Amino acid sequence: MKEIKQTRKQLETRRDEIEKQLNLVNQDERIQLSNDMEQQAIQMEQHEVSVTMEENLRKELNYIEEKLMEMDEDKE
C-alpha cells in the first residue's frame, strides 16, 4: 500500500512538471518570425522540435492520467 502511494505521488509530481513544460512550450511557439531567411529557417527548426516535444509530453501526460485513474479504480 505504501509503495502505491509513493508511485501515485511520483506520477502526480511528474504530471505537474509536464503541465508546466507544456505551458512553456506553448509560450515559446508565440514568436514573430525574423525577416532574415537564415534566422527563419532556424526558427522553423526550433518550432518543429517544440511540436515534437509537445506531442511527447502529451503522450506521457495521457499515460500518467490513465495510471492515476487505474489507481483510483483499484482503491474502490
Biopython code that builds the backbone (N, CA, C, O; Angstrom):
import numpy as np
from Bio.PDB.StructureBuilder import StructureBuilder

atoms = [
    (1, "MET", "N", (0.822, -1.193, 0.000)),
    (1, "MET", "CA", (0.000, 0.000, 0.000)),
    (1, "MET", "C", (0.869, 1.261, 0.000)),
    (1, "MET", "O", (0.576, 2.216, -0.719)),
    (2, "LYS", "N", (1.928, 1.263, 0.799)),
    (2, "LYS", "CA", (2.812, 2.424, 0.861)),
    (2, "LYS", "C", (3.476, 2.659, -0.492)),
    (2, "LYS", "O", (3.624, 3.802, -0.924)),
    (3, "GLU", "N", (3.872, 1.582, -1.156)),
    (3, "GLU", "CA", (4.515, 1.695, -2.465)),
    (3, "GLU", "C", (3.570, 2.342, -3.473)),
    (3, "GLU", "O", (4.006, 3.151, -4.292)),
    (4, "ILE", "N", (2.292, 2.001, -3.427)),
    (4, "ILE", "CA", (1.313, 2.593, -4.327)),
    (4, "ILE", "C", (1.216, 4.095, -4.092)),
    (4, "ILE", "O", (1.163, 4.864, -5.051)),
    (5, "LYS", "N", (1.192, 4.524, -2.841)),
    (5, "LYS", "CA", (1.111, 5.953, -2.549)),
    (5, "LYS", "C", (2.333, 6.690, -3.063)),
    (5, "LYS", "O", (2.212, 7.794, -3.595)),
    (6, "GLN", "N", (3.502, 6.100, -2.913)),
    (6, "GLN", "CA", (4.713, 6.743, -3.431)),
    (6, "GLN", "C", (4.622, 6.859, -4.946)),
    (6, "GLN", "O", (4.936, 7.902, -5.518)),
    (7, "THR", "N", (4.196, 5.795, -5.579)),
    (7, "THR", "CA", (4.087, 5.827, -7.028)),
    (7, "THR", "C", (3.064, 6.861, -7.461)),
    (7, "THR", "O", (3.289, 7.596, -8.422)),
    (8, "ARG", "N", (1.953, 6.919, -6.766)),
    (8, "ARG", "CA", (0.932, 7.908, -7.083)),
    (8, "ARG", "C", (1.493, 9.319, -6.932)),
    (8, "ARG", "O", (1.277, 10.175, -7.790)),
    (9, "LYS", "N", (2.206, 9.553, -5.849)),
    (9, "LYS", "CA", (2.809, 10.867, -5.614)),
    (9, "LYS", "C", (3.809, 11.201, -6.724)),
    (9, "LYS", "O", (3.856, 12.333, -7.207)),
    (10, "GLN", "N", (4.597, 10.219, -7.119)),
    (10, "GLN", "CA", (5.560, 10.447, -8.191)),
    (10, "GLN", "C", (4.843, 10.782, -9.502)),
    (10, "GLN", "O", (5.265, 11.676, -10.235)),
    (11, "LEU", "N", (3.765, 10.063, -9.788)),
    (11, "LEU", "CA", (3.000, 10.329, -11.002)),
    (11, "LEU", "C", (2.381, 11.727, -10.967)),
    (11, "LEU", "O", (2.398, 12.448, -11.964)),
    (12, "GLU", "N", (1.840, 12.096, -9.823)),
    (12, "GLU", "CA", (1.238, 13.424, -9.696)),
    (12, "GLU", "C", (2.285, 14.528, -9.842)),
    (12, "GLU", "O", (2.027, 15.562, -10.458)),
    (13, "THR", "N", (3.460, 14.300, -9.272)),
    (13, "THR", "CA", (4.545, 15.277, -9.390)),
    (13, "THR", "C", (4.975, 15.413, -10.846)),
    (13, "THR", "O", (5.162, 16.521, -11.347)),
    (14, "ARG", "N", (5.127, 14.283, -11.515)),
    (14, "ARG", "CA", (5.533, 14.312, -12.926)),
    (14, "ARG", "C", (4.457, 14.975, -13.781)),
    (14, "ARG", "O", (4.772, 15.725, -14.705)),
    (15, "ARG", "N", (3.192, 14.702, -13.477)),
    (15, "ARG", "CA", (2.084, 15.326, -14.204)),
    (15, "ARG", "C", (2.176, 16.847, -14.086)),
    (15, "ARG", "O", (2.004, 17.561, -15.074)),
    (16, "ASP", "N", (2.446, 17.337, -12.885)),
    (16, "ASP", "CA", (2.572, 18.779, -12.682)),
    (16, "ASP", "C", (3.751, 19.354, -13.467)),
    (16, "ASP", "O", (3.659, 20.440, -14.038)),
    (17, "GLU", "N", (4.856, 18.613, -13.487)),
    (17, "GLU", "CA", (6.034, 19.054, -14.246)),
    (17, "GLU", "C", (5.711, 19.137, -15.737)),
    (17, "GLU", "O", (6.099, 20.090, -16.412)),
    (18, "ILE", "N", (5.007, 18.144, -16.236)),
    (18, "ILE", "CA", (4.652, 18.126, -17.658)),
    (18, "ILE", "C", (3.753, 19.294, -18.000)),
    (18, "ILE", "O", (3.942, 19.947, -19.026)),
    (19, "GLU", "N", (2.771, 19.564, -17.147)),
    (19, "GLU", "CA", (1.870, 20.685, -17.409)),
    (19, "GLU", "C", (2.631, 22.009, -17.460)),
    (19, "GLU", "O", (2.323, 22.871, -18.282)),
    (20, "LYS", "N", (3.615, 22.170, -16.591)),
    (20, "LYS", "CA", (4.442, 23.383, -16.624)),
    (20, "LYS", "C", (5.245, 23.450, -17.915)),
    (20, "LYS", "O", (5.345, 24.507, -18.538)),
    (21, "GLN", "N", (5.817, 22.314, -18.314)),
    (21, "GLN", "CA", (6.599, 22.279, -19.552)),
    (21, "GLN", "C", (5.719, 22.587, -20.758)),
    (21, "GLN", "O", (6.142, 23.297, -21.670)),
    (22, "LEU", "N", (4.503, 22.061, -20.766)),
    (22, "LEU", "CA", (3.592, 22.334, -21.882)),
    (22, "LEU", "C", (3.263, 23.822, -21.968)),
    (22, "LEU", "O", (3.177, 24.382, -23.062)),
    (23, "ASN", "N", (3.082, 24.451, -20.829)),
    (23, "ASN", "CA", (2.828, 25.895, -20.830)),
    (23, "ASN", "C", (4.014, 26.659, -21.404)),
    (23, "ASN", "O", (3.837, 27.615, -22.160)),
    (24, "LEU", "N", (5.227, 26.234, -21.042)),
    (24, "LEU", "CA", (6.427, 26.895, -21.569)),
    (24, "LEU", "C", (6.564, 26.679, -23.068)),
    (24, "LEU", "O", (6.908, 27.605, -23.802)),
    (25, "VAL", "N", (6.300, 25.466, -23.522)),
    (25, "VAL", "CA", (6.392, 25.169, -24.953)),
    (25, "VAL", "C", (5.382, 26.021, -25.712)),
    (25, "VAL", "O", (5.701, 26.585, -26.758)),
    (26, "ASN", "N", (4.180, 26.112, -25.192)),
    (26, "ASN", "CA", (3.148, 26.922, -25.862)),
    (26, "ASN", "C", (3.534, 28.390, -25.903)),
    (26, "ASN", "O", (3.251, 29.067, -26.892)),
    (27, "GLN", "N", (4.167, 28.897, -24.864)),
    (27, "GLN", "CA", (4.616, 30.292, -24.863)),
    (27, "GLN", "C", (5.728, 30.502, -25.885)),
    (27, "GLN", "O", (5.767, 31.526, -26.567)),
    (28, "ASP", "N", (6.632, 29.527, -25.987)),
    (28, "ASP", "CA", (7.747, 29.642, -26.922)),
    (28, "ASP", "C", (7.284, 29.641, -28.377)),
    (28, "ASP", "O", (7.963, 30.189, -29.245)),
    (29, "GLU", "N", (6.139, 29.030, -28.645)),
    (29, "GLU", "CA", (5.646, 28.964, -30.020)),
    (29, "GLU", "C", (5.103, 30.299, -30.513)),
    (29, "GLU", "O", (4.918, 30.484, -31.715)),
    (30, "ARG", "N", (4.852, 31.209, -29.622)),
    (30, "ARG", "CA", (4.262, 32.505, -29.981)),
    (30, "ARG", "C", (5.344, 33.537, -30.299)),
    (30, "ARG", "O", (5.390, 34.606, -29.690)),
    (31, "ILE", "N", (6.196, 33.216, -31.239)),
    (31, "ILE", "CA", (7.256, 34.150, -31.602)),
    (31, "ILE", "C", (6.974, 34.742, -32.982)),
    (31, "ILE", "O", (6.276, 34.144, -33.800)),
    (32, "GLN", "N", (7.517, 35.900, -33.217)),
    (32, "GLN", "CA", (7.414, 36.554, -34.507)),
    (32, "GLN", "C", (8.589, 36.085, -35.361)),
    (32, "GLN", "O", (9.732, 36.080, -34.902)),
    (33, "LEU", "N", (8.308, 35.692, -36.597)),
    (33, "LEU", "CA", (9.391, 35.244, -37.470)),
    (33, "LEU", "C", (10.279, 36.425, -37.860)),
    (33, "LEU", "O", (9.807, 37.536, -38.099)),
    (34, "SER", "N", (11.560, 36.149, -37.914)),
    (34, "SER", "CA", (12.553, 37.146, -38.290)),
    (34, "SER", "C", (12.435, 37.463, -39.783)),
    (34, "SER", "O", (11.922, 36.658, -40.559)),
    (35, "ASN", "N", (12.909, 38.631, -40.168)),
    (35, "ASN", "CA", (12.963, 38.993, -41.587)),
    (35, "ASN", "C", (14.108, 38.282, -42.291)),
    (35, "ASN", "O", (14.071, 38.106, -43.509)),
    (36, "ASP", "N", (15.111, 37.875, -41.551)),
    (36, "ASP", "CA", (16.286, 37.184, -42.088)),
    (36, "ASP", "C", (15.913, 35.736, -42.400)),
    (36, "ASP", "O", (15.440, 35.007, -41.527)),
    (37, "MET", "N", (16.130, 35.323, -43.655)),
    (37, "MET", "CA", (15.747, 33.975, -44.099)),
    (37, "MET", "C", (16.483, 32.879, -43.327)),
    (37, "MET", "O", (15.887, 31.856, -42.991)),
    (38, "GLU", "N", (17.748, 33.079, -43.048)),
    (38, "GLU", "CA", (18.505, 32.075, -42.287)),
    (38, "GLU", "C", (17.942, 31.940, -40.879)),
    (38, "GLU", "O", (17.804, 30.836, -40.351)),
    (39, "GLN", "N", (17.625, 33.064, -40.292)),
    (39, "GLN", "CA", (17.056, 33.053, -38.944)),
    (39, "GLN", "C", (15.676, 32.393, -38.959)),
    (39, "GLN", "O", (15.317, 31.678, -38.024)),
    (40, "GLN", "N", (14.905, 32.634, -40.020)),
    (40, "GLN", "CA", (13.594, 31.987, -40.145)),
    (40, "GLN", "C", (13.732, 30.471, -40.206)),
    (40, "GLN", "O", (12.944, 29.745, -39.600)),
    (41, "ALA", "N", (14.742, 29.996, -40.944)),
    (41, "ALA", "CA", (14.964, 28.559, -41.050)),
    (41, "ALA", "C", (15.262, 27.958, -39.673)),
    (41, "ALA", "O", (14.760, 26.888, -39.328)),
    (42, "ILE", "N", (16.077, 28.655, -38.906)),
    (42, "ILE", "CA", (16.403, 28.197, -37.544)),
    (42, "ILE", "C", (15.144, 28.209, -36.681)),
    (42, "ILE", "O", (14.889, 27.273, -35.923)),
    (43, "GLN", "N", (14.366, 29.274, -36.806)),
    (43, "GLN", "CA", (13.137, 29.363, -36.023)),
    (43, "GLN", "C", (12.159, 28.233, -36.383)),
    (43, "GLN", "O", (11.493, 27.681, -35.507)),
    (44, "MET", "N", (12.081, 27.900, -37.664)),
    (44, "MET", "CA", (11.182, 26.821, -38.091)),
    (44, "MET", "C", (11.657, 25.466, -37.553)),
    (44, "MET", "O", (10.845, 24.637, -37.144)),
    (45, "GLU", "N", (12.966, 25.251, -37.557)),
    (45, "GLU", "CA", (13.501, 24.012, -36.980)),
    (45, "GLU", "C", (13.196, 23.936, -35.487)),
    (45, "GLU", "O", (12.823, 22.883, -34.971)),
    (46, "GLN", "N", (13.356, 25.049, -34.812)),
    (46, "GLN", "CA", (13.052, 25.085, -33.380)),
    (46, "GLN", "C", (11.565, 24.832, -33.142)),
    (46, "GLN", "O", (11.185, 24.178, -32.171)),
    (47, "HIS", "N", (10.739, 25.352, -34.030)),
    (47, "HIS", "CA", (9.297, 25.127, -33.922)),
    (47, "HIS", "C", (8.980, 23.634, -34.068)),
    (47, "HIS", "O", (8.168, 23.091, -33.319)),
    (48, "GLU", "N", (9.621, 22.980, -35.031)),
    (48, "GLU", "CA", (9.404, 21.546, -35.236)),
    (48, "GLU", "C", (9.813, 20.752, -33.992)),
    (48, "GLU", "O", (9.131, 19.805, -33.599)),
    (49, "VAL", "N", (10.920, 21.141, -33.384)),
    (49, "VAL", "CA", (11.361, 20.491, -32.145)),
    (49, "VAL", "C", (10.320, 20.705, -31.054)),
    (49, "VAL", "O", (9.991, 19.779, -30.313)),
    (50, "SER", "N", (9.807, 21.915, -30.956)),
    (50, "SER", "CA", (8.792, 22.229, -29.948)),
    (50, "SER", "C", (7.531, 21.397, -30.152)),
    (50, "SER", "O", (6.945, 20.901, -29.190)),
    (51, "VAL", "N", (7.114, 21.245, -31.412)),
    (51, "VAL", "CA", (5.915, 20.462, -31.710)),
    (51, "VAL", "C", (6.124, 19.004, -31.313)),
    (51, "VAL", "O", (5.244, 18.391, -30.709)),
    (52, "THR", "N", (7.278, 18.452, -31.648)),
    (52, "THR", "CA", (7.584, 17.068, -31.281)),
    (52, "THR", "C", (7.647, 16.915, -29.765)),
    (52, "THR", "O", (7.147, 15.938, -29.207)),
    (53, "MET", "N", (8.259, 17.878, -29.117)),
    (53, "MET", "CA", (8.355, 17.845, -27.654)),
    (53, "MET", "C", (6.963, 17.888, -27.031)),
    (53, "MET", "O", (6.679, 17.155, -26.083)),
    (54, "GLU", "N", (6.105, 18.740, -27.558)),
    (54, "GLU", "CA", (4.745, 18.845, -27.034)),
    (54, "GLU", "C", (3.986, 17.528, -27.230)),
    (54, "GLU", "O", (3.275, 17.080, -26.331)),
    (55, "GLU", "N", (4.138, 16.914, -28.399)),
    (55, "GLU", "CA", (3.467, 15.635, -28.656)),
    (55, "GLU", "C", (3.918, 14.576, -27.653)),
    (55, "GLU", "O", (3.098, 13.841, -27.104)),
    (56, "ASN", "N", (5.216, 14.506, -27.421)),
    (56, "ASN", "CA", (5.750, 13.519, -26.478)),
    (56, "ASN", "C", (5.276, 13.789, -25.048)),
    (56, "ASN", "O", (4.935, 12.860, -24.316)),
    (57, "LEU", "N", (5.257, 15.053, -24.659)),
    (57, "LEU", "CA", (4.778, 15.402, -23.325)),
    (57, "LEU", "C", (3.306, 15.045, -23.163)),
    (57, "LEU", "O", (2.897, 14.554, -22.111)),
    (58, "ARG", "N", (2.513, 15.288, -24.193)),
    (58, "ARG", "CA", (1.081, 14.968, -24.119)),
    (58, "ARG", "C", (0.867, 13.448, -24.031)),
    (58, "ARG", "O", (-0.016, 12.984, -23.310)),
    (59, "LYS", "N", (1.672, 12.685, -24.761)),
    (59, "LYS", "CA", (1.573, 11.223, -24.667)),
    (59, "LYS", "C", (1.899, 10.755, -23.251)),
    (59, "LYS", "O", (1.197, 9.916, -22.687)),
    (60, "GLU", "N", (2.960, 11.300, -22.692)),
    (60, "GLU", "CA", (3.341, 10.928, -21.330)),
    (60, "GLU", "C", (2.265, 11.352, -20.333)),
    (60, "GLU", "O", (1.952, 10.615, -19.398)),
    (61, "LEU", "N", (1.705, 12.531, -20.533)),
    (61, "LEU", "CA", (0.646, 13.019, -19.655)),
    (61, "LEU", "C", (-0.576, 12.101, -19.716)),
    (61, "LEU", "O", (-1.167, 11.783, -18.684)),
    (62, "ASN", "N", (-0.955, 11.678, -20.919)),
    (62, "ASN", "CA", (-2.078, 10.750, -21.065)),
    (62, "ASN", "C", (-1.804, 9.440, -20.344)),
    (62, "ASN", "O", (-2.687, 8.898, -19.678)),
    (63, "TYR", "N", (-0.592, 8.932, -20.472)),
    (63, "TYR", "CA", (-0.206, 7.695, -19.799)),
    (63, "TYR", "C", (-0.335, 7.855, -18.281)),
    (63, "TYR", "O", (-0.889, 6.990, -17.602)),
    (64, "ILE", "N", (0.172, 8.953, -17.766)),
    (64, "ILE", "CA", (0.126, 9.212, -16.321)),
    (64, "ILE", "C", (-1.324, 9.311, -15.845)),
    (64, "ILE", "O", (-1.685, 8.745, -14.813)),
    (65, "GLU", "N", (-2.144, 10.028, -16.598)),
    (65, "GLU", "CA", (-3.545, 10.174, -16.199)),
    (65, "GLU", "C", (-4.267, 8.833, -16.211)),
    (65, "GLU", "O", (-5.105, 8.572, -15.347)),
    (66, "GLU", "N", (-3.950, 7.977, -17.186)),
    (66, "GLU", "CA", (-4.539, 6.637, -17.218)),
    (66, "GLU", "C", (-4.120, 5.824, -15.996)),
    (66, "GLU", "O", (-4.942, 5.141, -15.386)),
    (67, "LYS", "N", (-2.856, 5.901, -15.648)),
    (67, "LYS", "CA", (-2.358, 5.166, -14.480)),
    (67, "LYS", "C", (-3.016, 5.666, -13.195)),
    (67, "LYS", "O", (-3.371, 4.873, -12.323)),
    (68, "LEU", "N", (-3.174, 6.966, -13.085)),
    (68, "LEU", "CA", (-3.826, 7.528, -11.902)),
    (68, "LEU", "C", (-5.289, 7.072, -11.817)),
    (68, "LEU", "O", (-5.785, 6.774, -10.731)),
    (69, "MET", "N", (-5.973, 7.020, -12.958)),
    (69, "MET", "CA", (-7.347, 6.538, -12.969)),
    (69, "MET", "C", (-7.422, 5.066, -12.570)),
    (69, "MET", "O", (-8.324, 4.659, -11.837)),
    (70, "GLU", "N", (-6.471, 4.276, -13.055)),
    (70, "GLU", "CA", (-6.418, 2.857, -12.669)),
    (70, "GLU", "C", (-6.226, 2.709, -11.170)),
    (70, "GLU", "O", (-6.840, 1.849, -10.539)),
    (71, "MET", "N", (-5.372, 3.550, -10.604)),
    (71, "MET", "CA", (-5.134, 3.501, -9.157)),
    (71, "MET", "C", (-6.414, 3.843, -8.393)),
    (71, "MET", "O", (-6.718, 3.234, -7.367)),
    (72, "ASP", "N", (-7.159, 4.824, -8.907)),
    (72, "ASP", "CA", (-8.425, 5.205, -8.270)),
    (72, "ASP", "C", (-9.419, 4.040, -8.334)),
    (72, "ASP", "O", (-10.131, 3.770, -7.367)),
    (73, "GLU", "N", (-9.459, 3.361, -9.472)),
    (73, "GLU", "CA", (-10.372, 2.233, -9.633)),
    (73, "GLU", "C", (-9.996, 1.073, -8.711)),
    (73, "GLU", "O", (-10.864, 0.390, -8.167)),
    (74, "ASP", "N", (-8.695, 0.865, -8.546)),
    (74, "ASP", "CA", (-8.223, -0.222, -7.684)),
    (74, "ASP", "C", (-8.554, 0.036, -6.226)),
    (74, "ASP", "O", (-8.722, -0.909, -5.455)),
    (75, "LYS", "N", (-8.650, 1.292, -5.839)),
    (75, "LYS", "CA", (-8.977, 1.655, -4.464)),
    (75, "LYS", "C", (-10.401, 1.236, -4.095)),
    (75, "LYS", "O", (-10.678, 0.839, -2.963)),
    (76, "GLU", "N", (-11.293, 1.336, -5.081)),
    (76, "GLU", "CA", (-12.712, 1.087, -4.827)),
    (76, "GLU", "C", (-13.025, -0.345, -4.683)),
    (76, "GLU", "O", (-14.181, -0.706, -4.465)),
]
sb = StructureBuilder()
sb.init_structure("model")
sb.init_model(0)
sb.init_chain("A")
sb.init_seg("    ")
for serial, (resi, resn, name, xyz) in enumerate(atoms, 1):
    if name == "N":
        sb.init_residue(resn, " ", resi, " ")
    sb.init_atom(name, np.array(xyz, "f"), 0.0, 1.0, " ", f" {name:<3s}", serial, name[0])
structure = sb.get_structure()
